[in-house]
Amino acid sequence: MRFLLLLFLILLIVPYLVRLLFPWLLRYMGKQMGKRMQRSFEENNRTKTSSGAIKRSPPKRKKIDKNVGEYVEYEEIKE
């Protein structure tokens, strides 16, 4: 009988505690993720600005081979 009473109390108390602690846990984890993202953004931003101007390569031009061949016109054959 004592076991059943203890089990019943645990089944009542645990969901109540979870309902109280879950929002707090989500807020805490959200703040931690925000701090991590902010730190990452600052580090990334610092490395880009510390090296001076951003170096860009000139746009690549397409190479067109003049010896490709000639255009051949064809007709579809219906069977």
C-alpha positions as CSV (number, residue, x, y, z in Angstrom):
1,M,0.0,0.0,0.0
2,R,2.8,2.3,0.9
3,F,4.4,1.7,-2.6
4,L,1.2,2.6,-4.4
5,L,0.9,5.8,-2.4
6,L,4.5,6.8,-3.2
7,L,4.0,5.9,-6.9
8,F,0.8,8.0,-7.0
9,L,2.5,11.0,-5.4
10,I,5.5,10.7,-7.8
11,L,3.1,10.6,-10.8
12,L,1.4,13.7,-9.5
13,I,4.4,15.7,-8.5
14,V,6.7,15.0,-11.5
15,P,4.5,16.4,-14.2
16,Y,3.8,19.5,-12.1
17,L,7.6,20.1,-11.6
18,V,8.2,19.5,-15.3
19,R,5.5,22.1,-16.2
20,L,7.2,24.6,-13.9
21,L,10.9,23.9,-14.8
22,F,10.5,23.4,-18.6
23,P,9.9,27.1,-19.5
24,W,12.9,28.1,-17.3
25,L,15.0,25.5,-19.0
26,L,14.0,26.7,-22.5
27,R,14.8,30.3,-21.6
28,Y,18.2,29.3,-20.2
29,M,19.1,27.3,-23.3
30,G,17.9,30.2,-25.5
31,K,20.1,32.7,-23.7
32,Q,23.1,30.4,-24.0
33,M,22.5,29.9,-27.7
34,G,22.2,33.6,-28.2
35,K,25.5,34.3,-26.4
36,R,27.2,31.6,-28.5
37,M,25.8,33.1,-31.7
38,Q,26.8,36.6,-30.7
39,R,30.4,35.4,-29.8
40,S,30.6,33.6,-33.2
41,F,29.4,36.7,-35.0
42,E,31.9,39.0,-33.3
43,E,34.8,36.6,-34.0
44,N,33.8,36.2,-37.6
45,N,33.4,40.0,-38.0
46,R,36.7,40.7,-36.3
47,T,38.6,38.4,-38.6
48,K,37.2,40.0,-41.7
49,T,37.9,43.6,-40.6
50,S,41.3,42.9,-39.1
51,S,42.8,41.7,-42.4
52,G,42.0,45.0,-44.1
53,A,40.0,45.2,-47.3
54,I,38.3,42.1,-48.6
55,K,40.2,40.7,-51.6
56,R,38.1,39.9,-54.5
57,S,39.3,38.0,-57.6
58,P,38.5,39.5,-61.0
59,P,35.5,37.9,-62.8
60,K,36.5,35.0,-64.9
61,R,35.8,35.3,-68.6
62,K,34.3,32.4,-70.5
63,K,36.7,30.7,-72.9
64,I,35.1,30.2,-76.3
65,D,36.8,27.8,-78.6
66,K,36.5,28.8,-82.2
67,N,37.2,25.3,-83.5
68,V,34.0,23.8,-82.0
69,G,32.6,22.9,-85.4
70,E,29.7,24.0,-87.6
71,Y,26.0,24.0,-86.9
72,V,24.2,21.0,-88.4
73,E,20.4,21.2,-88.9
74,Y,18.5,18.0,-88.6
75,E,14.9,16.9,-88.9
76,E,13.0,14.5,-86.7
77,I,11.7,11.4,-88.3
78,K,8.3,10.2,-87.2
79,E,7.9,6.4,-87.2
